[in-house]
Amino acid sequence: MKRAGPVFLAPISIGFSILAAAFVCAFGLLGTIAPAQARTIVRFWAPPVQPDRTIAGHLYVAGSQFSSQTFVGGTAGVQRLMRYPLVNGKPGATPDLSFPTKTDGPMAIDKSGNVYSAADCMTINVFPPNKNTILRTLHVNLPCGDHVYFWTVIRGLAVDSNGYLFVSTHEDCFSCSTPIAPQLPPTGNPLTDCKQANYACTLVYAPGASGNATPLFLINAGYYSNGMALDAAGRLFLEPSQSDTDATSVNRWSDVDTNPTLGKTMSGAQMVAPTGLAIDYSQNFFVNSAKLTGSGNAVSSYIARYLAYWSGTLTPLAVFQTNPAKLFWFGIGVDSGWLYTGSGQQNLLKTTPTLMTFRKGSNGNVAPTYSQTISLPEDPEYLAVGP
């Protein structure tokens, strides 16, 4: 980006600037004025100055883990992970790379283009950039089911700039009759403590972890997270949920590579079932929320924009949705220019899957700047952007 040259101020301007700087130093710690739209916002740290990321090169789309042959049944081979090219934010009509079967769960893409894909119930395959052959495999050593529950699955993945991997797990009870087990005192073993937390936890793995590696840490707050995101400073944002639609807040964790510590919480009337989270390098924080029926079923989605360093009860800077409203997939992506999401499922929702690109400043009822229907995967649910 071209930057302006130096600006030379007259002495009176310099004097004023010095006085203004002194005023800020003296009183800046007392608080900041929140935007007019926001309420009960507390800023605990200044946003880091970061260069914008470049425009993403690819959209990664994976099928619904509950409609494929891996979990509940379905057509073999159609729910695998697909990579679609992006040209200045516009998605291509066909994938330029398809991955093996059993790549239909949550995924994450690191800064180098390595792809982390959940397979089966508790396995993560890592693919090198621009390849669909497995580089390494990580086995999350939790049971795929036990006498109390029905099925343990990976519900979310994230990877930070240093390569640390965050794995959200959850026990899905389709027909459970046994009550949830009580919480027990932590043992210090992340896997044991995850089981004692009813498998609703986030595990932290070291860079390059493979095989039966033991996680470094457990982030245990008694919930799992469909929505996960990392900001430029390495803070982890998790959507606390006991189901896909009951969450009404997002928690921010710090020191997640060394000593995960719960920081502040963001909540608000527009933060309902936040199943997709994304943060750009300017600290714009996008949350994919849902409109619910009286019975709690999601019928359509909207995306709200906040700032990642806010906390408390918030009103977003902007909210947008399509007209007519659509139900977006889990997962949204963002780069320096665009926000990416998708809608539609061939079998589950009886609509044609569509990739959509929006301007990050969108507000109100808007049409996507770009949209592209796709045929595979048939029932997409997860989306991510990468190089």
C-alpha distance (Angstrom), angle and dihedral (degrees) to the residues before:
residue distance angle dihedral
M1 . . .
K2 3.81 . .
R3 3.79 112.2 .
A4 3.79 127.0 -152.3
G5 3.79 119.0 -109.1
P6 3.82 124.1 -108.7
V7 3.79 118.4 -63.1
F8 3.81 118.8 -141.1
L9 3.79 115.0 -149.2
A10 3.78 128.0 -155.2
P11 3.83 115.1 -110.2
I12 3.80 92.3 -103.4
S13 3.82 90.2 54.8
I14 3.79 91.3 48.8
G15 3.79 90.6 51.1
F16 3.77 91.2 50.1
S17 3.80 90.8 48.6
I18 3.80 91.3 52.8
L19 3.81 91.2 50.2
A20 3.80 90.7 47.8
A21 3.79 91.2 49.5
A22 3.80 90.6 50.2
F23 3.79 90.1 50.8
V24 3.80 91.5 51.8
C25 3.80 92.4 48.0
A26 3.79 90.5 50.1
F27 3.77 98.5 45.9
G28 3.81 107.2 16.5
L29 3.79 94.0 96.2
L30 3.80 90.8 59.5
G31 3.79 91.6 73.6
T32 3.76 143.4 -81.1
I33 3.76 133.2 -102.1
A34 3.79 109.3 -101.3
P35 3.79 121.8 -139.1
A36 3.78 113.9 -87.1
Q37 3.77 92.5 -109.7
A38 3.81 95.2 54.5
R39 3.77 129.4 77.6
T40 3.80 133.9 -167.5
I41 3.79 90.5 11.1
V42 3.79 118.8 159.1
R43 3.79 120.5 -170.5
F44 3.80 110.3 -152.0
W45 3.78 99.5 173.0
A46 3.77 136.9 17.4
P47 3.79 117.3 -105.7
P48 3.81 110.8 -102.8
V49 3.79 116.7 -114.7
Q50 3.78 105.2 -115.3
P51 3.79 134.8 170.0
D52 3.77 114.7 -113.6
R53 3.76 118.0 -101.8
T54 3.75 116.5 -114.4
I55 3.78 120.6 -104.0
A56 3.82 109.8 -74.0
G57 3.78 116.4 -104.2
H58 3.80 100.0 -153.9
L59 3.78 145.0 24.6
Y60 3.80 116.2 -142.7
V61 3.82 115.7 -154.1
A62 3.80 126.5 -174.9
G63 3.79 131.6 -174.3
S64 3.76 129.2 -109.3
Q65 3.77 109.8 -80.3
F66 3.82 89.6 -143.7
S67 3.79 96.1 55.6
S68 3.79 101.6 47.4
Q69 3.75 134.0 86.4
T70 3.81 89.3 -103.6
F71 3.81 94.1 70.8
V72 3.78 123.2 6.2
G73 3.77 104.0 0.9
G74 3.76 136.0 -90.2
T75 3.77 139.8 134.8
A76 3.78 111.6 -28.8
G77 3.77 115.9 -119.0
V78 3.80 101.0 10.9
Q79 3.82 97.9 93.8
R80 3.78 98.3 58.4
L81 3.80 123.2 124.2
M82 3.80 115.2 -84.3
R83 3.81 129.9 -167.0
Y84 3.81 118.6 -146.4
P85 3.81 123.2 -166.1
L86 3.80 121.2 -118.9
V87 3.80 123.6 -153.2
N88 3.80 110.7 -168.1
G89 3.79 89.6 -30.8
K90 3.81 97.1 -44.1
P91 3.83 114.8 120.4
G92 3.77 120.0 -133.9
A93 3.79 124.1 -118.4
T94 3.82 96.3 -121.6
P95 3.81 134.3 29.7
D96 3.79 118.7 -99.7
L97 3.82 92.2 -157.4
S98 3.79 132.6 27.4
F99 3.78 124.0 -167.0
P100 3.81 130.1 -144.0
T101 3.79 123.0 -83.5
K102 3.79 118.1 -81.9
T103 3.80 91.6 49.1
D104 3.78 94.4 109.1
G105 3.79 101.0 110.5
P106 3.80 135.3 80.2
M107 3.80 117.3 -44.2
A108 3.79 143.4 -173.8
I109 3.80 132.5 -158.1
D110 3.81 120.7 -150.5
K111 3.80 126.6 -145.9
S112 3.83 92.1 -93.3
G113 3.79 93.8 51.8
N114 3.82 98.6 -102.7
V115 3.80 109.1 151.2
Y116 3.82 121.4 -139.3
S117 3.79 110.9 -162.9
A118 3.80 129.8 -179.5
A119 3.80 111.9 -128.9
D120 3.79 130.0 -173.3
C121 3.79 107.8 -18.1
M122 3.80 107.8 -51.8
T123 3.81 106.1 9.5
I124 3.80 128.3 102.8
N125 3.79 121.1 -162.2
V126 3.80 120.3 -160.2
F127 3.81 119.2 -151.2
P128 3.82 123.0 -165.6
P129 3.82 119.8 -122.9
N130 3.81 114.0 -66.7
K131 3.83 92.7 -1.3
N132 3.78 133.1 107.0
T133 3.79 96.0 -161.0
I134 3.80 117.4 100.1
L135 3.79 115.6 -102.4
R136 3.81 96.2 -173.4
T137 3.80 139.9 -20.2
L138 3.79 129.4 -135.1
H139 3.79 120.5 -158.3
V140 3.79 114.2 -153.9
N141 3.77 99.4 -148.5
L142 3.75 99.9 -139.5
P143 3.80 121.2 116.2
C144 3.78 118.3 -95.1
G145 3.79 85.9 -137.9
D146 3.81 139.6 -15.7
H147 3.79 141.5 -175.3
V148 3.79 93.8 -75.6
Y149 3.78 100.4 43.8
F150 3.73 140.2 28.2
W151 3.79 111.8 -133.0
T152 3.79 135.1 0.7
V153 3.80 113.4 -151.0
I154 3.77 140.1 171.8
R155 3.80 108.1 -107.5
G156 3.80 102.1 178.7
L157 3.82 142.8 11.0
A158 3.81 132.8 -164.5
V159 3.80 133.1 168.6
D160 3.80 125.2 -163.1
S161 3.81 130.6 -142.8
N162 3.82 90.9 -91.8
G163 3.79 93.7 52.7
Y164 3.81 99.2 -104.9
L165 3.80 109.8 149.8
F166 3.81 124.3 -141.9
V167 3.81 117.9 -159.1
S168 3.80 122.3 -170.3
T169 3.80 114.5 -158.5
H170 3.77 134.2 -172.2
E171 3.77 140.2 176.7
D172 3.80 109.3 -124.9
C173 3.76 110.9 -149.2
F174 3.78 109.0 -160.7
S175 3.80 94.8 163.4
C176 3.80 106.8 4.6
S177 3.78 118.2 162.3
T178 3.82 97.7 169.6
P179 3.83 115.6 85.9
I180 3.78 119.1 -114.3
A181 3.79 110.6 -86.2
P182 3.82 116.6 -109.2
Q183 3.80 121.2 -103.6
L184 3.80 113.5 -96.5
P185 3.82 129.7 -157.9
P186 3.82 111.8 -82.7
T187 3.79 117.6 -97.3
G188 3.81 97.7 -161.7
N189 3.81 92.0 -114.0
P190 3.83 106.5 111.5
L191 3.80 94.7 -150.3
T192 3.80 94.3 47.4
D193 3.77 91.5 46.0
C194 3.80 91.1 48.7
K195 3.80 89.7 55.6
Q196 3.81 90.2 47.7
A197 3.80 87.8 52.2
N198 3.80 88.8 59.3
Y199 3.83 88.6 -101.7
A200 3.80 90.4 -73.6
C201 3.79 98.8 127.7
T202 3.79 146.0 98.6
L203 3.81 119.5 -112.8
V204 3.81 123.4 -154.0
Y205 3.83 118.3 -145.1
A206 3.79 129.2 -168.7
P207 3.82 120.0 -110.7
G208 3.79 110.9 -80.3
A209 3.81 94.0 16.2
S210 3.79 112.4 167.8
G211 3.77 142.5 159.1
N212 3.79 112.9 16.3
A213 3.80 95.2 -21.0
T214 3.79 115.4 164.7
P215 3.79 115.2 -122.0
L216 3.79 116.9 -112.4
F217 3.78 97.3 -137.7
L218 3.76 144.5 5.8
I219 3.79 122.4 -135.0
N220 3.78 100.2 -156.3
A221 3.77 121.3 179.8
G222 3.79 98.1 138.8
Y223 3.79 95.6 -98.3
Y224 3.77 144.1 80.0
S225 3.78 127.9 -128.6
N226 3.77 130.2 -133.1
G227 3.79 87.7 173.4
M228 3.82 117.0 62.2
A229 3.80 131.5 159.7
L230 3.80 140.0 163.0
D231 3.79 125.5 -145.9
A232 3.80 127.3 -144.1
A233 3.81 90.7 -92.4
G234 3.82 92.7 55.1
R235 3.79 98.0 -105.9
L236 3.79 114.5 148.5
F237 3.80 120.0 -133.6
L238 3.80 115.8 -157.8
E239 3.77 130.7 -175.0
P240 3.83 106.5 -138.5
S241 3.78 109.6 -140.2
Q242 3.77 142.2 162.8
S243 3.81 89.6 -171.8
D244 3.79 137.7 5.5
T245 3.80 93.4 -88.3
D246 3.81 110.5 29.3
A247 3.82 101.8 79.1
T248 3.82 119.2 104.7
S249 3.80 101.0 171.6
V250 3.80 146.4 43.1
N251 3.82 124.0 -134.2
R252 3.80 124.0 -147.8
W253 3.82 118.8 -144.0
S254 3.80 125.3 -165.5
D255 3.84 133.9 -162.8
V256 3.79 87.9 26.7
D257 3.84 93.2 159.6
T258 3.80 94.4 53.1
N259 3.80 113.1 16.0
P260 3.82 114.6 -2.8
T261 3.78 108.6 -137.9
L262 3.78 127.7 -177.2
G263 3.78 110.2 -122.2
K264 3.77 125.7 173.3
T265 3.79 133.6 -21.0
M266 3.79 128.6 -131.3
S267 3.78 119.9 -155.8
G268 3.78 140.7 153.3
A269 3.77 146.5 144.3
Q270 3.83 91.5 -82.7
M271 3.82 93.3 51.5
V272 3.80 101.8 85.4
A273 3.80 123.2 147.8
P274 3.83 92.0 -14.1
T275 3.79 98.3 -163.1
G276 3.81 96.8 158.2
L277 3.82 126.6 50.2
A278 3.81 130.7 177.7
I279 3.82 133.8 169.2
D280 3.80 126.9 -166.5
Y281 3.80 127.0 -153.4
S282 3.81 91.1 -96.9
Q283 3.82 88.2 61.3
N284 3.79 94.7 -109.7
F285 3.79 103.9 154.6
F286 3.82 116.1 -153.5
V287 3.80 120.9 -164.0
N288 3.79 124.5 -168.3
S289 3.81 105.1 -146.5
A290 3.78 133.0 174.6
K291 3.77 139.7 -130.2
L292 3.77 108.5 -131.4
T293 3.78 135.1 -154.2
G294 3.77 120.8 -128.5
S295 3.78 88.8 -93.3
G296 3.79 91.7 54.7
N297 3.80 99.4 -104.1
A298 3.80 118.1 141.9
V299 3.80 111.9 -120.2
S300 3.80 103.0 168.6
S301 3.80 141.0 -2.1
Y302 3.77 139.9 -131.3
I303 3.80 132.1 -173.7
A304 3.79 120.4 -132.3
R305 3.82 125.9 -164.7
Y306 3.78 123.3 -143.2
L307 3.80 134.4 155.8
A308 3.79 115.3 -96.0
Y309 3.81 94.9 -132.6
W310 3.81 94.2 56.7
S311 3.79 121.1 102.0
G312 3.77 137.5 178.8
T313 3.79 126.2 44.0
L314 3.78 107.9 -17.3
T315 3.76 143.1 -166.2
P316 3.82 110.6 -155.7
L317 3.78 125.0 -116.2
A318 3.79 89.1 -129.0
V319 3.80 140.5 -2.4
F320 3.78 125.6 -162.3
Q321 3.77 139.3 176.3
T322 3.76 137.5 167.3
N323 3.80 122.5 -93.7
P324 2.96 109.6 -102.0
A325 3.80 90.8 31.2
K326 3.81 118.2 -113.5
L327 3.79 134.1 -162.0
F328 3.81 107.4 -112.8
W329 3.78 124.1 -147.2
F330 3.78 125.0 -109.1
G331 3.77 108.4 -85.1
I332 3.78 131.7 39.4
G333 3.80 128.4 -158.4
V334 3.78 132.1 -147.8
D335 3.80 136.6 -174.1
S336 3.79 134.3 169.1
G337 3.79 93.0 -68.1
W338 3.77 112.9 20.5
L339 3.79 149.3 33.0
Y340 3.80 118.1 -136.0
T341 3.77 130.8 -158.0
G342 3.79 139.6 141.0
S343 3.78 142.8 -142.1
G344 3.77 140.1 -163.0
Q345 3.81 136.9 50.7
Q346 3.78 123.3 -144.0
N347 3.79 97.5 -143.7
L348 3.79 106.9 18.7
L349 3.83 99.9 41.4
K350 3.82 98.2 20.1
T351 3.80 91.7 -130.0
T352 3.80 132.3 112.2
P353 3.82 112.6 -97.2
T354 3.81 111.8 -114.7
L355 3.81 132.4 -170.1
M356 3.81 112.5 -142.6
T357 3.81 134.5 -165.0
F358 3.81 121.9 -161.9
R359 3.77 133.2 -177.0
K360 3.78 109.7 -105.4
G361 3.79 91.5 -125.8
S362 3.81 93.7 57.4
N363 3.80 117.9 139.0
G364 3.80 133.4 176.2
N365 3.82 124.7 0.1
V366 3.79 106.2 -13.3
A367 3.76 140.2 164.5
P368 3.81 118.0 -128.7
T369 3.79 115.1 -99.1
Y370 3.79 88.1 -133.7
S371 3.79 131.5 14.5
Q372 3.76 132.5 177.1
T373 3.81 129.1 -176.4
I374 3.79 116.3 -137.5
S375 3.78 134.4 -164.3
L376 3.82 99.6 -155.2
P377 2.91 132.9 89.0
E378 3.80 91.9 29.9
D379 3.81 96.1 -152.0
P380 3.82 104.9 27.9
E381 3.78 118.4 -175.5
Y382 3.81 108.0 155.9
L383 3.80 127.9 62.3
A384 3.81 134.6 179.6
V385 3.79 137.5 164.7
G386 3.77 128.3 -134.9
P387 3.79 146.1 154.1
